[in-house]
Amino acid sequence: MSLSKKIITVAIGAAASLGVTLAAGGIANAAEFTFNEKANASLAKKLNIPVFFAVPASARAPLPKDIKTTDKLYDFKHPEATKSKGDVGLRLIVAKRAGLAKRLGQSGLVQTGDILLTFRNEWGGAGAYPNIQMGISHTGFAYVDNTGTVRNLDNPLDAEYVGRGDLTSEHYRTLNYLHIIRPRNLTDTQKANLFAWAKRLNDNSKKIYPSQISFNQDYNAPKYQSSSNLGFVKQFGQIALGQGNPQSKPLDMYCSEFVWSLLSLRNCNPEKTANDFKGSRVPSCIKEPMEPMKATGNILPLKGRNGYSGLADGPLLVLDQLDLPEDQNKAMIDRVFAENPAGLSKMSVGHRQVATEMQPRFERLKTYYTGMTGRMWQNWRARLVGTGFNWAGIAENYSPTSFLINTLLPENANKRTMDYVATVVIE
């Protein structure tokens, strides 16, 4: 066998070990995300997700100019979208688990300030609630240390979720998919601030958790009340600074609220602004990273720059990009809202609780979906249904899925503050 044939044979064998069948000429270049038809078919079978768990091309973040990695990078096109008008899929980083944190950090595909969303492909078709959540169950925070290694920070701040803080805790060791979401336009100064806050929290996690910061399983009970009242973020900062918890009980936060609060400190240098956290007012450096969402948005059908997305809008915004014929769109909406009681068993206690609470509202939400992707007269009826949801006592919130939903806004939308980078497929 010639040397060139040996090289091709070895390369194909390495690709097969990643669980993806590739032709000899179709091996993904490690320096860029590329499309390969045979690899795409294998990845589609492996992922086994509905098209509304993928994202349109408009959601994507700019990539580093030079990606140095031995992991395989694929531009995945969802098969259900290939015959539609929209470019819907995922950027996939197919990677071995060993050494993952080091490779992701050194490649630049994960940067300080990034959001790590735990993605459960098995949630696809598990019922209306998991479908609307787009398979996302947990939110973590990423920062890159001085060795170029990704560090994770999560609430609960315990061994199960944080562990050594290098994607090797039980939570990260047992999952297979991670979405990477990047806040837009973070400066080097902001990244340095976030690094400092995250390191303080990680270094002192055993002192902080659960006596000062605890975990809240009720995703329908955010601390957020209004943008002018971010006292809970100030309290979060006081705890991180070692100033103690000024309240008599722990600050209980669910995972996405923890990350949202941490990102709210991006303009605060923990050393230079420490005294500001001792005062009676909320420090002026605290600024929300993303506007918390109402139940439904108003971005459709006009897609104006001032439009906003809602907590329940994820699949809807993907379907809008597909622009399917009416009969196909109706069938897709039926899939979103098809109930599967057995599927709820795959979810955590907190998510099951919210799913149960939301169940009576899903029929009206289906009407909203149908109207917002229908004719103009249906749009107005759907808008009334959506407004009803927003007045029904559902608090403005920042669910784990909300960070991904924000990327589904038009690229020039004023409230678009997040971009989708890629999805890690861990072998």
Secondary structure in CASP SS format (residue, H / E / C, confidence):
PFRMAT SS
TARGET T0000
AUTHOR 0000-0000-0000
METHOD secondary structure of the structure
MODEL  1
M C 1.00
S C 1.00
L H 1.00
S H 1.00
K H 1.00
K H 1.00
I H 1.00
I H 1.00
T H 1.00
V H 1.00
A H 1.00
I H 1.00
G H 1.00
A H 1.00
A H 1.00
A H 1.00
S H 1.00
L C 1.00
G C 1.00
V C 1.00
T C 1.00
L C 1.00
A C 1.00
A C 1.00
G C 1.00
G C 1.00
I C 1.00
A C 1.00
N C 1.00
A C 1.00
A C 1.00
E C 1.00
F C 1.00
T E 1.00
F C 1.00
N C 1.00
E H 1.00
K H 1.00
A H 1.00
N H 1.00
A H 1.00
S H 1.00
L H 1.00
A H 1.00
K H 1.00
K H 1.00
L H 1.00
N C 1.00
I C 1.00
P C 1.00
V H 1.00
F H 1.00
F H 1.00
A C 1.00
V E 1.00
P E 1.00
A H 1.00
S H 1.00
A H 1.00
R E 1.00
A C 1.00
P C 1.00
L C 1.00
P C 1.00
K C 1.00
D C 1.00
I C 1.00
K C 1.00
T C 1.00
T C 1.00
D C 1.00
K E 1.00
L E 1.00
Y E 1.00
D E 1.00
F E 1.00
K E 1.00
H C 1.00
P H 1.00
E H 1.00
A H 1.00
T C 1.00
K C 1.00
S C 1.00
K C 1.00
G C 1.00
D C 1.00
V E 1.00
G E 1.00
L E 1.00
R E 1.00
L E 1.00
I E 1.00
V E 1.00
A E 1.00
K C 1.00
R C 1.00
A C 1.00
G C 1.00
L H 1.00
A H 1.00
K H 1.00
R H 1.00
L H 1.00
G H 1.00
Q H 1.00
S H 1.00
G C 1.00
L C 1.00
V C 1.00
Q C 1.00
T C 1.00
G C 1.00
D C 1.00
I E 1.00
L E 1.00
L E 1.00
T E 1.00
F E 1.00
R C 1.00
N H 1.00
E H 1.00
W H 1.00
G C 1.00
G C 1.00
A C 1.00
G C 1.00
A H 1.00
Y H 1.00
P H 1.00
N H 1.00
I H 1.00
Q C 1.00
M C 1.00
G C 1.00
I E 1.00
S E 1.00
H E 1.00
T E 1.00
G E 1.00
F E 1.00
A E 1.00
Y E 1.00
V E 1.00
D C 1.00
N C 1.00
T C 1.00
G C 1.00
T C 1.00
V E 1.00
R E 1.00
N E 1.00
L E 1.00
D C 1.00
N C 1.00
P C 1.00
L C 1.00
D C 1.00
A C 1.00
E C 1.00
Y C 1.00
V C 1.00
G C 1.00
R C 1.00
G C 1.00
D C 1.00
L C 1.00
T C 1.00
S C 1.00
E H 1.00
H H 1.00
Y H 1.00
R H 1.00
T C 1.00
L C 1.00
N C 1.00
Y E 1.00
L E 1.00
H E 1.00
I E 1.00
I E 1.00
R E 1.00
P E 1.00
R C 1.00
N C 1.00
L C 1.00
T C 1.00
D H 1.00
T H 1.00
Q H 1.00
K H 1.00
A H 1.00
N H 1.00
L H 1.00
F H 1.00
A H 1.00
W H 1.00
A H 1.00
K H 1.00
R H 1.00
L H 1.00
N H 1.00
D H 1.00
N C 1.00
S H 1.00
K H 1.00
K H 1.00
I H 1.00
Y C 1.00
P C 1.00
S C 1.00
Q C 1.00
I E 1.00
S E 1.00
F E 1.00
N C 1.00
Q C 1.00
D C 1.00
Y C 1.00
N C 1.00
A C 1.00
P C 1.00
K C 1.00
Y C 1.00
Q C 1.00
S E 1.00
S C 1.00
S C 1.00
N E 1.00
L C 1.00
G H 1.00
F H 1.00
V H 1.00
K H 1.00
Q H 1.00
F H 1.00
G H 1.00
Q H 1.00
I H 1.00
A H 1.00
L C 1.00
G C 1.00
Q C 1.00
G C 1.00
N C 1.00
P C 1.00
Q C 1.00
S C 1.00
K C 1.00
P C 1.00
L E 1.00
D E 1.00
M E 1.00
Y C 1.00
C H 1.00
S H 1.00
E H 1.00
F H 1.00
V H 1.00
W H 1.00
S H 1.00
L H 1.00
L H 1.00
S C 1.00
L C 1.00
R C 1.00
N C 1.00
C C 1.00
N C 1.00
P C 1.00
E C 1.00
K C 1.00
T C 1.00
A H 1.00
N H 1.00
D H 1.00
F H 1.00
K H 1.00
G C 1.00
S C 1.00
R C 1.00
V C 1.00
P C 1.00
S C 1.00
C C 1.00
I C 1.00
K C 1.00
E C 1.00
P C 1.00
M C 1.00
E C 1.00
P C 1.00
M E 1.00
K C 1.00
A C 1.00
T C 1.00
G C 1.00
N C 1.00
I C 1.00
L C 1.00
P C 1.00
L C 1.00
K C 1.00
G C 1.00
R C 1.00
N C 1.00
G C 1.00
Y C 1.00
S C 1.00
G C 1.00
L C 1.00
A C 1.00
D C 1.00
G H 1.00
P H 1.00
L H 1.00
L H 1.00
V H 1.00
L H 1.00
D H 1.00
Q H 1.00
L H 1.00
D C 1.00
L C 1.00
P C 1.00
E H 1.00
D H 1.00
Q H 1.00
N H 1.00
K H 1.00
A H 1.00
M H 1.00
I H 1.00
D H 1.00
R H 1.00
V H 1.00
F H 1.00
A C 1.00
E C 1.00
N C 1.00
P H 1.00
A H 1.00
G H 1.00
L H 1.00
S H 1.00
K H 1.00
M C 1.00
S C 1.00
V H 1.00
G H 1.00
H H 1.00
R H 1.00
Q H 1.00
V H 1.00
A H 1.00
T H 1.00
E H 1.00
M H 1.00
Q H 1.00
P H 1.00
R H 1.00
F H 1.00
E H 1.00
R H 1.00
L H 1.00
K H 1.00
T H 1.00
Y H 1.00
Y H 1.00
T H 1.00
G H 1.00
M H 1.00
T C 1.00
G C 1.00
R C 1.00
M H 1.00
W H 1.00
Q H 1.00
N H 1.00
W H 1.00
R H 1.00
A H 1.00
R H 1.00
L H 1.00
V H 1.00
G H 1.00
T H 1.00
G H 1.00
F H 1.00
N H 1.00
W C 1.00
A C 1.00
G C 1.00
I C 1.00
A C 1.00
E C 1.00
N E 1.00
Y C 1.00
S C 1.00
P C 1.00
T C 1.00
S H 1.00
F H 1.00
L H 1.00
I H 1.00
N H 1.00
T H 1.00
L C 1.00
L C 1.00
P C 1.00
E C 1.00
N C 1.00
A C 1.00
N C 1.00
K C 1.00
R C 1.00
T C 1.00
M E 1.00
D E 1.00
Y E 1.00
V E 1.00
A E 1.00
T E 1.00
V E 1.00
V E 1.00
I E 1.00
E C 1.00
END
